[in-house]
Structures are given as C-alpha cells and as structure tokens.
Amino acid sequence: MSETVSWLLSGFAGLLLGVGFFGGLWWTVQKGLTARQPALWFLGSLILRTSIVLIGFYVVGGGQWHRLLGCLVGFMLARVIVTRLTVPPLAMPTVAAIPTEANRAT
C-alpha cells in the first residue's frame, strides 16, 4: 500500500474515532443533564469512549508512527467538526440585558 493511501486511510479512521468520541461526549452531556444519576452516565461514557478510541488507535497504528499521526490528525479534525455542528444557536438577549437609561447605574 502506498504511503499516501496509508495516511488517508488512517486519517479517515481517526476521523471516525473522533466523531464517535466527541459525538458520544455531546450525547452524554445531553443525557447527563436530565439523568437521575449523572455521575454514572459521565463515568460510564468516559470509560467506554476512551476504551474504544485507545483500541482504535492501537489497531489503526499497527506499530507505525505515520499511521498513528494520521489517525491523530483525523481525530483532532473530528473535534473541530463536532464542536461546530453541536454549538447551540446564540440566545437572543433579554430586555434586561439591553442597556438603557433606566437600568444603567449612575
């Protein structure tokens, strides 16, 4: 397999691992906010997500540093993508948040 194909495949694998990791984190936060035992959700999710990513990096890397680097780059790219896709819309300012003469301290 050529070097370029190896980089691309390991980068794509890292992208998939990252989407799973950071998407799972987002999902856990959404569930954890309304759960009766949020600590259990967060701890279980952390262990599961980290285990999957470590095993994935081990398998993809295969003892070759350039494949590990490609996987890491894909993983970091996934962080940027998931972060931008899961940003909540900006909240509209309330009337009290808009400075006026009446609520401005003198």
C-alpha positions as CSV (number, residue, x, y, z in Angstrom):
1,M,0.0,0.0,0.0
2,S,1.4,3.4,-0.9
3,E,2.3,6.0,1.7
4,T,-0.4,8.4,0.7
5,V,-3.2,5.8,0.8
6,S,-1.9,4.7,4.3
7,W,-2.1,8.3,5.5
8,L,-5.6,8.9,4.1
9,L,-7.0,5.7,5.5
10,S,-5.5,6.2,8.9
11,G,-6.8,9.8,8.9
12,F,-10.3,8.7,7.9
13,A,-10.2,6.1,10.7
14,G,-9.1,8.8,13.2
15,L,-11.9,11.0,11.9
16,L,-14.4,8.2,12.6
17,L,-13.0,7.6,16.0
18,G,-13.1,11.3,16.8
19,V,-16.7,11.7,15.7
20,G,-17.6,8.7,17.9
21,F,-15.7,10.1,20.8
22,F,-16.9,13.7,20.7
23,G,-20.3,12.9,19.4
24,G,-20.6,10.5,22.3
25,L,-19.5,13.2,24.7
26,W,-22.1,15.6,23.4
27,W,-24.8,12.9,23.7
28,T,-23.6,12.1,27.3
29,V,-23.9,15.7,28.3
30,Q,-27.4,15.9,26.9
31,K,-28.5,12.8,28.8
32,G,-26.5,13.6,31.9
33,L,-28.3,16.9,32.4
34,T,-31.6,15.2,32.9
35,A,-30.5,11.8,34.4
36,R,-31.2,10.8,38.0
37,Q,-27.6,9.6,38.3
38,P,-25.5,11.8,36.1
39,A,-22.2,10.7,37.6
40,L,-22.8,7.2,36.4
41,W,-23.6,8.4,32.9
42,F,-20.4,10.5,32.7
43,L,-18.1,7.9,34.2
44,G,-19.5,5.1,32.1
45,S,-19.3,7.2,29.0
46,L,-15.7,8.2,29.7
47,I,-14.6,4.6,30.2
48,L,-16.4,3.4,27.1
49,R,-15.4,6.2,24.8
50,T,-11.7,6.2,25.9
51,S,-11.5,2.4,25.6
52,I,-12.9,2.4,22.1
53,V,-10.5,5.2,21.0
54,L,-7.4,3.6,22.5
55,I,-8.2,0.2,20.9
56,G,-8.9,2.0,17.6
57,F,-5.6,3.9,17.7
58,Y,-3.8,0.6,18.6
59,V,-5.4,-1.2,15.7
60,V,-5.0,1.6,13.1
61,G,-1.5,2.5,14.2
62,G,-0.2,-1.1,13.8
63,G,3.2,0.0,15.3
64,Q,3.9,2.6,12.6
65,W,4.3,6.2,13.7
66,H,3.0,7.7,10.5
67,R,-0.3,5.8,10.7
68,L,-0.7,6.9,14.3
69,L,0.0,10.5,13.3
70,G,-2.6,10.3,10.5
71,C,-5.1,8.9,13.0
72,L,-4.4,11.7,15.5
73,V,-4.8,14.4,12.8
74,G,-8.2,12.9,11.8
75,F,-9.2,12.7,15.5
76,M,-8.4,16.4,16.0
77,L,-10.2,17.3,12.8
78,A,-13.3,15.5,14.1
79,R,-13.1,17.5,17.3
80,V,-13.4,20.7,15.3
81,I,-16.2,19.3,13.1
82,V,-18.3,18.0,16.0
83,T,-17.7,21.2,18.0
84,R,-19.0,23.3,15.2
85,L,-22.0,21.1,14.5
86,T,-23.2,20.9,18.1
87,V,-23.0,24.6,19.0
88,P,-26.4,25.8,20.2
89,P,-27.8,28.8,18.5
90,L,-27.0,32.1,20.1
91,A,-29.6,33.1,22.6
92,M,-31.5,36.3,21.9
93,P,-30.7,38.9,24.5
94,T,-33.5,39.7,27.0
95,V,-34.8,43.1,27.6
96,A,-33.0,43.3,30.9
97,A,-29.7,42.6,29.2
98,I,-30.0,45.5,26.8
99,P,-28.6,48.6,28.4
100,T,-31.0,51.5,28.6
101,E,-31.0,54.8,30.6
102,A,-33.5,53.3,33.1
103,N,-31.3,50.3,34.2
104,R,-27.9,51.9,33.8
105,A,-26.1,52.6,37.1
106,T,-25.0,56.2,37.5
